[in-house]
């Protein structure tokens, strides 16, 4: 059953690969033409196989979870704005998660505050489509060369010019 589930999921991800980056209407149409039948097949498989599993197994637990949330799990078929999975979001937050875990080893409250400030500035550089390494290098060089405090705003990532 797990193998069948993976095969069906691969079909869903293949549709997503074809429609990635397209407008919501195009995504919804492709999903309704192909993904809706795959999702229906998946739920039929799970409903058929669930009674054959030990109630306490992890697989049975996962199937029950899916069956009780069917409407939410099927939403991506009727709404082209909804992603099939959370991979995009997980990739986007991974750097912040890693930074948060690393900051646990800052050594002191002051070190933690310094770490947080630097991490925030680097994240701000990324949000402004600025290479964090290039920005930080230029900023530290300017400070080391006596950059005036009254012009500190010019050093912020959103004002960076290479």
N, C-alpha and C positions, 0 to 999 in steps of 0.2 A: 504494500500500500504506500509506503514512503516513496518508493521508486516511481509509482504512478503519479503521486503528488508532485514530485520534482519534475517529471516530464511535463505535466500540465502547467506548472509554474514557469518552466522554460518557455512554453508557448506564450504565456502572458508577457514575459520579459522581452520576447522577440517582437511582439506588437509594440511594446513601449519603446524599444530601440528604433523602430521605424517612425514613430510619431514624436519622438523627443524633439523639443524645440518648435513644434508646430503650434498653431493656435488651438484654443480650447475646443472649438467646433470640429476641427479636423481630428483631434485626438478622440473626442467623444464618438464620432462616426466610426472610426477604425475599431474602437473598443466595442461598440455595439455590434459591429459586423463580425468580429472574431472573439474578443475577450469574453463577451457575455456567455457564449456557449461553453467556453472553457471553465468559467467560474461555476456555471450550472453543473457541469460534469464533476468538478471538484467536490461540490457540496453533496451531490448524489453519492459519490464514492465514500465520503466521510460518514454520511448517514447510514450507508449500507454496512460499513466496516466497524463502526463504533461498538455495536453490541457484541462483537467478537473479541474485543479487547478487555484486558483486566481494567476494572474501573480506576485502579490506583496508578496505572502506568502513565508515564509522561506523555506518551502519544495520545492516549485517551483524554488526558487533561487538555492538551493542545487542541484536539478536535472539538471538545465541548466548548472551549473558549471561542473558537471560530464559529461554531454553530449558533451560539448565543449572541454573537455580534454580526450576524450575516448582513444585515442591512448596512451597517457601517462599512464592512469589508467590501461590499459591492458598490459603494458610492462612486468609486472611480470610473465605473462603466457609464454612468449617466451624467457625470460632471467632468468635463475635460480639463478642468483646473486642478483636480485632485490627482496626486501622484499615486502610483500603485504601491509604492513602499516608501519608507522614510530614509532611504540611502542618501538622498541629496542633503537633507537636513543634518544627518549624522556626519557627513563629510564636512559640512560647513561649521559645525560646532566642535569637531575634533581638536583643532588647535587650542581652543579655549579650555577644553577639558584637560588636555595634556598640561597646559600652563597651570591650571588650578591644582592638579596633582603635584606638579613640580614645586609649586610655591609652598607646599607643606614642609619642604626642607629648606626654607629660607634661613633658619637658624635663630631668628629673633623677631620680635614685633616690628622693629625698625627695618630689618631685612625683608620682612613680608610686605611692608608698605612700599619699600623701594621696588621690590619685584612687581607688585601690583601696578605701580606707576609706569614702569618700563613696559610691562605686558600691555597695558592700556594704550600707550603711545604706539607700540608696534602694531596692535590691532587697528588703531586709528589710521596708521599709514596704509595698511592693507585695504581698509574700507574706502580710502581715497585713491585707490589704484596707484599707490606709490610703493616702490621697492623698499621694504623696511631697512634692509642692510645699507642701501645707498643713502637713504634719508638719515639714518643714525650716524653713518660715517661722516657725512657732510655736517650734520648738526654738532657732533662732538669736536670736529676740527674747528668749526667756527667758535664754539665756546672756548676751546683751548687757545685760540688766537685773540681772545679778548672781546668777543661779541658783546655789545652793550645790553644791559638788562632792560632798558626801556624799549628795545626792539625784539624782545623775546617772542612776541606773537609771530614774527616773520619766520621763526624756526619751526613752527608747528607743521605737522605733516600736510595739512590742507594748503599750505603756502609753499610747499617744496617745489623747487625748480632745479632740474639737473643741469 
